[in-house]
Amino acid sequence: MARCQCRLLENGHGESFSLLFRPRDTFCTDLQGSSVQLPSYGWAKGLLVEQGWAADGFATFLSASAVSGVAVVSGHILVLAADSD
């Protein structure tokens, strides 16, 4: 798998700058984590509510957040494993 090549701005010398001067790989990793976190939270919360959990209950928020966290960490592990190949 190829490394992420995010570029927000390129000056004429082939140097790229990323948001807040963060390394390019870190910026891309944050984007990948964010793109997984919200959809997995929404999916988990919807599934729990369908099973009869309270939509605004603390246990629902906590459980959906835990599922979302596992999804984000799993995604980071897969990216790291692919980069090491």
N, CA, C and O atoms as CSV, one atom per row, in Angstrom:
chain,resi,resn,atom,element,x,y,z
A,1,MET,N,N,0.846,-1.178,0.000
A,1,MET,CA,C,0.000,0.000,0.000
A,1,MET,C,C,0.891,1.240,0.000
A,1,MET,O,O,1.861,1.316,0.754
A,2,ALA,N,N,0.559,2.194,-0.836
A,2,ALA,CA,C,1.350,3.416,-0.924
A,2,ALA,C,C,1.062,4.328,0.258
A,2,ALA,O,O,-0.035,4.325,0.817
A,3,ARG,N,N,2.061,5.099,0.622
A,3,ARG,CA,C,1.876,6.061,1.710
A,3,ARG,C,C,0.926,7.164,1.272
A,3,ARG,O,O,0.822,7.474,0.085
A,4,CYS,N,N,0.243,7.744,2.230
A,4,CYS,CA,C,-0.680,8.835,1.969
A,4,CYS,C,C,0.087,10.045,1.442
A,4,CYS,O,O,1.124,10.410,1.997
A,5,GLN,N,N,-0.397,10.651,0.409
A,5,GLN,CA,C,0.286,11.785,-0.196
A,5,GLN,C,C,-0.587,13.045,-0.147
A,5,GLN,O,O,-0.831,13.664,-1.183
A,6,CYS,N,N,-1.049,13.422,1.022
A,6,CYS,CA,C,-1.869,14.623,1.168
A,6,CYS,C,C,-1.013,15.862,0.961
A,6,CYS,O,O,0.071,15.969,1.534
A,7,ARG,N,N,-1.481,16.784,0.162
A,7,ARG,CA,C,-0.784,18.057,-0.011
A,7,ARG,C,C,-1.820,19.180,-0.013
A,7,ARG,O,O,-2.715,19.215,-0.858
A,8,LEU,N,N,-1.689,20.072,0.922
A,8,LEU,CA,C,-2.616,21.192,0.993
A,8,LEU,C,C,-2.124,22.377,0.170
A,8,LEU,O,O,-2.922,23.083,-0.446
A,9,LEU,N,N,-0.837,22.590,0.160
A,9,LEU,CA,C,-0.268,23.747,-0.523
A,9,LEU,C,C,1.135,23.382,-0.964
A,9,LEU,O,O,1.908,22.826,-0.183
A,10,GLU,N,N,1.468,23.685,-2.191
A,10,GLU,CA,C,2.810,23.380,-2.669
A,10,GLU,C,C,3.447,24.668,-3.158
A,10,GLU,O,O,2.876,25.381,-3.983
A,11,ASN,N,N,4.647,24.965,-2.639
A,11,ASN,CA,C,5.352,26.144,-3.132
A,11,ASN,C,C,6.114,25.747,-4.397
A,11,ASN,O,O,6.092,24.556,-4.709
A,12,GLY,N,N,6.730,26.544,-5.094
A,12,GLY,CA,C,7.359,26.212,-6.360
A,12,GLY,C,C,8.543,25.274,-6.271
A,12,GLY,O,O,9.089,24.901,-7.310
A,13,HIS,N,N,8.966,24.876,-5.087
A,13,HIS,CA,C,10.174,24.074,-4.925
A,13,HIS,C,C,9.884,22.618,-4.587
A,13,HIS,O,O,10.791,21.893,-4.177
A,14,GLY,N,N,8.648,22.176,-4.749
A,14,GLY,CA,C,8.308,20.799,-4.462
A,14,GLY,C,C,8.128,20.488,-2.987
A,14,GLY,O,O,7.942,19.328,-2.621
A,15,GLU,N,N,8.180,21.502,-2.134
A,15,GLU,CA,C,7.965,21.289,-0.707
A,15,GLU,C,C,6.479,21.465,-0.415
A,15,GLU,O,O,5.844,22.390,-0.921
A,16,SER,N,N,5.945,20.590,0.386
A,16,SER,CA,C,4.522,20.717,0.720
A,16,SER,C,C,4.364,21.110,2.176
A,16,SER,O,O,5.169,20.734,3.028
A,17,PHE,N,N,3.335,21.859,2.446
A,17,PHE,CA,C,3.014,22.284,3.811
A,17,PHE,C,C,1.690,21.655,4.190
A,17,PHE,O,O,0.753,21.654,3.391
A,18,SER,N,N,1.599,21.127,5.381
A,18,SER,CA,C,0.336,20.583,5.832
A,18,SER,C,C,-0.195,21.441,6.973
A,18,SER,O,O,0.497,22.315,7.497
A,19,LEU,N,N,-1.422,21.169,7.337
A,19,LEU,CA,C,-2.127,21.973,8.323
A,19,LEU,C,C,-1.316,22.104,9.607
A,19,LEU,O,O,-0.889,21.097,10.173
A,20,LEU,N,N,-1.099,23.322,10.070
A,20,LEU,CA,C,-0.385,23.633,11.308
A,20,LEU,C,C,1.032,23.061,11.343
A,20,LEU,O,O,1.547,22.747,12.416
A,21,PHE,N,N,1.655,22.927,10.189
A,21,PHE,CA,C,3.027,22.460,10.062
A,21,PHE,C,C,3.235,21.064,10.647
A,21,PHE,O,O,4.321,20.745,11.132
A,22,ARG,N,N,2.215,20.253,10.600
A,22,ARG,CA,C,2.328,18.888,11.092
A,22,ARG,C,C,2.900,18.013,9.980
A,22,ARG,O,O,2.715,18.320,8.803
A,23,PRO,N,N,3.588,16.938,10.330
A,23,PRO,CA,C,4.093,16.027,9.303
A,23,PRO,C,C,2.953,15.473,8.457
A,23,PRO,O,O,1.845,15.268,8.953
A,24,ARG,N,N,3.223,15.237,7.211
A,24,ARG,CA,C,2.198,14.806,6.271
A,24,ARG,C,C,1.533,13.502,6.713
A,24,ARG,O,O,0.312,13.376,6.620
A,25,ASP,N,N,2.309,12.540,7.189
A,25,ASP,CA,C,1.727,11.264,7.591
A,25,ASP,C,C,0.779,11.429,8.773
A,25,ASP,O,O,-0.254,10.762,8.831
A,26,THR,N,N,1.112,12.297,9.707
A,26,THR,CA,C,0.245,12.528,10.862
A,26,THR,C,C,-1.063,13.166,10.425
A,26,THR,O,O,-2.132,12.790,10.906
A,27,PHE,N,N,-0.982,14.126,9.516
A,27,PHE,CA,C,-2.181,14.790,9.017
A,27,PHE,C,C,-3.093,13.781,8.332
A,27,PHE,O,O,-4.303,13.783,8.561
A,28,CYS,N,N,-2.525,12.924,7.498
A,28,CYS,CA,C,-3.318,11.923,6.783
A,28,CYS,C,C,-3.913,10.898,7.740
A,28,CYS,O,O,-5.046,10.456,7.550
A,29,THR,N,N,-3.168,10.525,8.751
A,29,THR,CA,C,-3.674,9.577,9.744
A,29,THR,C,C,-4.860,10.178,10.484
A,29,THR,O,O,-5.843,9.486,10.748
A,30,ASP,N,N,-4.774,11.463,10.819
A,30,ASP,CA,C,-5.900,12.133,11.479
A,30,ASP,C,C,-7.123,12.163,10.578
A,30,ASP,O,O,-8.243,11.956,11.047
A,31,LEU,N,N,-6.924,12.416,9.296
A,31,LEU,CA,C,-8.047,12.407,8.357
A,31,LEU,C,C,-8.678,11.024,8.276
A,31,LEU,O,O,-9.903,10.896,8.259
A,32,GLN,N,N,-7.849,9.996,8.227
A,32,GLN,CA,C,-8.378,8.639,8.141
A,32,GLN,C,C,-9.144,8.276,9.411
A,32,GLN,O,O,-10.205,7.656,9.334
A,33,GLY,N,N,-8.621,8.654,10.576
A,33,GLY,CA,C,-9.310,8.369,11.828
A,33,GLY,C,C,-10.634,9.093,11.931
A,33,GLY,O,O,-11.627,8.520,12.378
A,34,SER,N,N,-10.656,10.352,11.518
A,34,SER,CA,C,-11.890,11.136,11.569
A,34,SER,C,C,-12.932,10.602,10.606
A,34,SER,O,O,-14.129,10.654,10.890
A,35,SER,N,N,-12.488,10.091,9.471
A,35,SER,CA,C,-13.445,9.580,8.492
A,35,SER,C,C,-14.076,8.271,8.947
A,35,SER,O,O,-15.090,7.852,8.389
A,36,VAL,N,N,-13.502,7.623,9.939
A,36,VAL,CA,C,-14.053,6.377,10.476
A,36,VAL,C,C,-14.851,6.630,11.744
A,36,VAL,O,O,-15.842,5.945,11.997
A,37,GLN,N,N,-14.436,7.600,12.540
A,37,GLN,CA,C,-15.012,7.793,13.876
A,37,GLN,C,C,-16.501,8.128,13.849
A,37,GLN,O,O,-17.294,7.442,14.494
A,38,LEU,N,N,-16.888,9.147,13.132
A,38,LEU,CA,C,-18.296,9.565,13.149
A,38,LEU,C,C,-19.234,8.541,12.523
A,38,LEU,O,O,-20.278,8.256,13.110
A,39,PRO,N,N,-18.915,7.972,11.357
A,39,PRO,CA,C,-19.830,6.955,10.810
A,39,PRO,C,C,-19.964,5.718,11.700
A,39,PRO,O,O,-21.056,5.162,11.820
A,40,SER,N,N,-18.874,5.284,12.321
A,40,SER,CA,C,-18.963,4.101,13.182
A,40,SER,C,C,-19.754,4.407,14.453
A,40,SER,O,O,-20.470,3.543,14.960
A,41,TYR,N,N,-19.628,5.630,14.971
A,41,TYR,CA,C,-20.419,6.026,16.143
A,41,TYR,C,C,-21.906,6.039,15.790
A,41,TYR,O,O,-22.734,5.504,16.528
A,42,GLY,N,N,-22.233,6.657,14.657
A,42,GLY,CA,C,-23.632,6.717,14.225
A,42,GLY,C,C,-24.220,5.343,13.970
A,42,GLY,O,O,-25.369,5.074,14.320
A,43,TRP,N,N,-23.422,4.467,13.354
A,43,TRP,CA,C,-23.884,3.110,13.081
A,43,TRP,C,C,-24.138,2.359,14.385
A,43,TRP,O,O,-25.177,1.718,14.544
A,44,ALA,N,N,-23.192,2.437,15.313
A,44,ALA,CA,C,-23.328,1.719,16.582
A,44,ALA,C,C,-24.499,2.254,17.399
A,44,ALA,O,O,-25.258,1.479,17.981
A,45,LYS,N,N,-24.649,3.570,17.444
A,45,LYS,CA,C,-25.745,4.150,18.212
A,45,LYS,C,C,-27.092,3.769,17.603
A,45,LYS,O,O,-28.034,3.443,18.325
A,46,GLY,N,N,-27.180,3.809,16.278
A,46,GLY,CA,C,-28.420,3.407,15.618
A,46,GLY,C,C,-28.772,1.949,15.886
A,46,GLY,O,O,-29.935,1.613,16.107
A,47,LEU,N,N,-27.767,1.096,15.866
A,47,LEU,CA,C,-27.982,-0.326,16.140
A,47,LEU,C,C,-28.455,-0.536,17.580
A,47,LEU,O,O,-29.361,-1.333,17.829
A,48,LEU,N,N,-27.847,0.173,18.518
A,48,LEU,CA,C,-28.253,0.045,19.915
A,48,LEU,C,C,-29.672,0.551,20.143
A,48,LEU,O,O,-30.441,-0.063,20.883
A,49,VAL,N,N,-30.020,1.667,19.511
A,49,VAL,CA,C,-31.371,2.222,19.660
A,49,VAL,C,C,-32.406,1.272,19.058
A,49,VAL,O,O,-33.497,1.114,19.605
A,50,GLU,N,N,-32.063,0.636,17.923
A,50,GLU,CA,C,-32.969,-0.347,17.322
A,50,GLU,C,C,-33.205,-1.530,18.249
A,50,GLU,O,O,-34.271,-2.145,18.211
A,51,GLN,N,N,-32.221,-1.852,19.082
A,51,GLN,CA,C,-32.339,-2.973,20.014
A,51,GLN,C,C,-33.083,-2.585,21.292
A,51,GLN,O,O,-33.266,-3.419,22.180
A,52,GLY,N,N,-33.513,-1.326,21.389
A,52,GLY,CA,C,-34.308,-0.910,22.536
A,52,GLY,C,C,-33.577,-0.063,23.558
A,52,GLY,O,O,-34.150,0.273,24.594
A,53,TRP,N,N,-32.322,0.291,23.295
A,53,TRP,CA,C,-31.586,1.146,24.224
A,53,TRP,C,C,-32.139,2.568,24.123
A,53,TRP,O,O,-32.634,2.966,23.069
A,54,ALA,N,N,-32.058,3.323,25.197
A,54,ALA,CA,C,-32.524,4.712,25.207
A,54,ALA,C,C,-31.637,5.555,24.293
A,54,ALA,O,O,-30.411,5.484,24.378
A,55,ALA,N,N,-32.258,6.354,23.415
A,55,ALA,CA,C,-31.502,7.157,22.441
A,55,ALA,C,C,-30.607,8.183,23.129
A,55,ALA,O,O,-29.535,8.503,22.616
A,56,ASP,N,N,-31.024,8.700,24.270
A,56,ASP,CA,C,-30.240,9.708,24.977
A,56,ASP,C,C,-29.622,9.164,26.259
A,56,ASP,O,O,-29.260,9.936,27.146
A,57,GLY,N,N,-29.500,7.874,26.362
A,57,GLY,CA,C,-28.980,7.280,27.587
A,57,GLY,C,C,-27.454,7.293,27.645
A,57,GLY,O,O,-26.779,7.225,26.617
A,58,PHE,N,N,-26.932,7.381,28.843
A,58,PHE,CA,C,-25.491,7.407,29.051
A,58,PHE,C,C,-24.844,6.111,28.554
A,58,PHE,O,O,-23.776,6.139,27.943
A,59,ALA,N,N,-25.494,4.983,28.819
A,59,ALA,CA,C,-24.950,3.690,28.390
A,59,ALA,C,C,-24.878,3.609,26.861
A,59,ALA,O,O,-23.949,3.020,26.310
A,60,THR,N,N,-25.853,4.198,26.190
A,60,THR,CA,C,-25.842,4.211,24.723
A,60,THR,C,C,-24.670,5.028,24.213
A,60,THR,O,O,-23.948,4.585,23.320
A,61,PHE,N,N,-24.472,6.215,24.770
A,61,PHE,CA,C,-23.349,7.072,24.346
A,61,PHE,C,C,-22.013,6.387,24.610
A,61,PHE,O,O,-21.123,6.394,23.760
A,62,LEU,N,N,-21.881,5.800,25.791
A,62,LEU,CA,C,-20.629,5.151,26.166
A,62,LEU,C,C,-20.338,3.947,25.270
A,62,LEU,O,O,-19.207,3.774,24.815
A,63,SER,N,N,-21.338,3.123,25.017
A,63,SER,CA,C,-21.145,1.928,24.190
A,63,SER,C,C,-20.843,2.290,22.736
A,63,SER,O,O,-19.963,1.693,22.115
A,64,ALA,N,N,-21.573,3.266,22.195
A,64,ALA,CA,C,-21.314,3.689,20.817
A,64,ALA,C,C,-19.926,4.315,20.694
A,64,ALA,O,O,-19.246,4.120,19.686
A,65,SER,N,N,-19.505,5.057,21.699
A,65,SER,CA,C,-18.159,5.645,21.691
A,65,SER,C,C,-17.083,4.569,21.765
A,65,SER,O,O,-16.037,4.688,21.127
A,66,ALA,N,N,-17.335,3.533,22.532
A,66,ALA,CA,C,-16.371,2.428,22.629
A,66,ALA,C,C,-16.218,1.721,21.290
A,66,ALA,O,O,-15.102,1.405,20.878
A,67,VAL,N,N,-17.330,1.472,20.611
A,67,VAL,CA,C,-17.277,0.850,19.287
A,67,VAL,C,C,-16.520,1.749,18.323
A,67,VAL,O,O,-15.693,1.273,17.545
A,68,SER,N,N,-16.795,3.036,18.371
A,68,SER,CA,C,-16.116,3.998,17.500
A,68,SER,C,C,-14.616,4.021,17.774
A,68,SER,O,O,-13.816,4.078,16.840
A,69,GLY,N,N,-14.236,3.977,19.035
A,69,GLY,CA,C,-12.822,3.961,19.384
A,69,GLY,C,C,-12.117,2.719,18.880
A,69,GLY,O,O,-10.987,2.795,18.397
A,70,VAL,N,N,-12.771,1.582,18.988
A,70,VAL,CA,C,-12.185,0.339,18.482
A,70,VAL,C,C,-12.015,0.416,16.964
A,70,VAL,O,O,-11.010,-0.051,16.428
A,71,ALA,N,N,-12.988,0.999,16.276
A,71,ALA,CA,C,-12.892,1.132,14.818
A,71,ALA,C,C,-11.722,2.023,14.420
A,71,ALA,O,O,-10.995,1.705,13.480
A,72,VAL,N,N,-11.535,3.129,15.122
A,72,VAL,CA,C,-10.434,4.044,14.806
A,72,VAL,C,C,-9.089,3.388,15.080
A,72,VAL,O,O,-8.186,3.459,14.247
A,73,VAL,N,N,-8.947,2.752,16.233
A,73,VAL,CA,C,-7.682,2.089,16.568
A,73,VAL,C,C,-7.389,0.963,15.583
A,73,VAL,O,O,-6.245,0.796,15.160
A,74,SER,N,N,-8.402,0.195,15.215
A,74,SER,CA,C,-8.211,-0.877,14.240
A,74,SER,C,C,-7.753,-0.324,12.904
A,74,SER,O,O,-6.888,-0.904,12.249
A,75,GLY,N,N,-8.334,0.802,12.500
A,75,GLY,CA,C,-7.907,1.435,11.254
A,75,GLY,C,C,-6.462,1.876,11.302
A,75,GLY,O,O,-5.728,1.702,10.329
A,76,HIS,N,N,-6.038,2.450,12.427
A,76,HIS,CA,C,-4.642,2.876,12.573
A,76,HIS,C,C,-3.699,1.682,12.531
A,76,HIS,O,O,-2.624,1.757,11.936
A,77,ILE,N,N,-4.096,0.589,13.155
A,77,ILE,CA,C,-3.258,-0.614,13.151
A,77,ILE,C,C,-3.123,-1.159,11.736
A,77,ILE,O,O,-2.036,-1.570,11.329
A,78,LEU,N,N,-4.219,-1.164,10.984
A,78,LEU,CA,C,-4.160,-1.661,9.601
A,78,LEU,C,C,-3.275,-0.781,8.730
A,78,LEU,O,O,-2.530,-1.285,7.889
A,79,VAL,N,N,-3.353,0.527,8.927
A,79,VAL,CA,C,-2.505,1.440,8.142
A,79,VAL,C,C,-1.036,1.225,8.491
A,79,VAL,O,O,-0.191,1.182,7.597
A,80,LEU,N,N,-0.722,1.090,9.773
A,80,LEU,CA,C,0.657,0.856,10.179
A,80,LEU,C,C,1.177,-0.474,9.635
A,80,LEU,O,O,2.326,-0.561,9.201
A,81,ALA,N,N,0.343,-1.498,9.657
A,81,ALA,CA,C,0.757,-2.800,9.134
A,81,ALA,C,C,0.997,-2.720,7.625
A,81,ALA,O,O,1.931,-3.333,7.108
A,82,ALA,N,N,0.161,-1.972,6.931
A,82,ALA,CA,C,0.338,-1.847,5.478
A,82,ALA,C,C,1.582,-1.032,5.132
A,82,ALA,O,O,2.246,-1.315,4.135
A,83,ASP,N,N,1.905,-0.021,5.947
A,83,ASP,CA,C,3.082,0.803,5.699
A,83,ASP,C,C,4.377,0.050,5.972
A,83,ASP,O,O,5.418,0.378,5.403
A,84,SER,N,N,4.318,-0.964,6.846
A,84,SER,CA,C,5.547,-1.686,7.182
A,84,SER,C,C,5.923,-2.703,6.109
A,84,SER,O,O,7.039,-3.221,6.110
A,85,ASP,N,N,5.001,-2.991,5.196
A,85,ASP,CA,C,5.296,-3.958,4.122
A,85,ASP,C,C,6.181,-3.393,3.061
A,85,ASP,O,O,6.512,-4.087,2.100
